[in-house]
Amino acid sequence: MTDGYRTYPMRFKITLNMPAHSGSLVHQVVCEHPSKSLQAFVDHINSVDLVVVEEFYRDSSANRYDNKGEIAINPAWIGKIKVHTEDKPR
């Protein structure tokens, strides 16, 4: 994705079939990975036990997503992956 100046890795919204800290039945993660497409990301996670991504939290007061650093996700818990399109330049 680009903001006119730089190219970023793809951003995904991943729904995990596990409870969230807030108590909801699923947990959603917005993350970036250097995959070039959704299919490439799926192919990658099917070949690893844990996938390392950069996690982002929405800061609604500033209308942006803040980078919270790297996390490792167990692909066995993934129920859905969608390309995240609410991107704002950082």
N, C-alpha and C positions, 0 to 999 in steps of 0.2 A: 504494500500500500504506500502511497506517496502523499506528501503534504506540499508538493511542488518543489521541494528542496532535497529531500532524502527519501530513500526507499526503505521501508520497514518490512520485517517478516510478516507473514499472514497472522491475523488475529482471529481467534476462535472462541466461541462460547461452548463450553463442555458441561453437560448435565451428568452428574455422577449419581448412581443409585445408592446413595447413602445419606443419612441425616445431616442437615446443616446445623451449625452452631445455634441458629435462631430457632431450631425445633422443627423446621419443615422437613418433609420426607426425602427431598432430593437436595443436592448441593450443586450450585452452578459456579463455574470458574471461567473468567475471561482471561485468556492467555495468548501469548505470541510464541510462534515456533517458526524456524526458518524454512518450513515446507513451502513449495511453490503453488500448492493447490490442496483442496480438501482430500482428494484421492491420495496424494503423496503423503499427507499427514496420516491418513488411515493405514496406508501401506507401512509407514514407519512404526506406528504404535502396535501393529500386528506382529512386528519382529522383535519387540523388546518387552522386558518384564515391567519396567518403569519408564515413563517418558518424562524428560526434563523440559519444562516450559517456563517462561517468565509470566508471573501472575500480575494481574491488574485489578485494582478496586476502583469503582466509580466514585468520584468526588463530585456529588451533585451541586455543591455550593460553587465550585469552580468550573462546572460543566466540562469535566475531563476525566480521564482515567490515570491513576497514579501507579507507577511500577512498584510492586512490592517484593521483587526479587524472584529468584528461581525456586520452583517447587518440583517435586517428582510425583507423578500421578500413576497409579496402578490402572492400566487399561481395562482390567477385568471389571472395574466399577463404572466404566463409561456406558451410559445409556443412549446419549445423543451428542452429536457434534455439529455445530453450525458455524459457517463463516460469520464472524461478528462484523457488522457494517456500521456501527455507531461511532466510528473512529473520529477522533478529533486530533489535530496535530499536538504533539507534546511540547 
